[in-house]
Amino acid sequence: MERAPVNRDEVLQEIHQIAKEFAASSGRTVNENSQNFLDAYGFTSLDALEFLLLLEERFGVTFEDEDLTEDTLTSEDRLAEYVVERLG
């Protein structure tokens, strides 16, 4: 298995790559002007859950239910910080 990045910028880049690939596989277009990460990739609530599963698999982390806040899910920076925190 490929080593997961631990640098915040690398994690953020990887998150965007996964999101782009997932959005493309669902026929969604990217709105780079959106301030909301999920909206930027056109993710529905179901898409968001599937996307989190992809992130869990890729980075080897678990998103705890109590941590799935609007702030964590809609901010690319907070999402990357969360992953980096879990990677320790």
Buried (B, 14 or more C-beta within 10 A) or exposed (E): EEEBBEEBEEBBEBBBEBBEEBBEEBEBEBEEEEEBBBEBBBBEEEBBEEBBEBBBEBBEBEBEEEEBEEEBBBBBEBBBBBBBEBBE
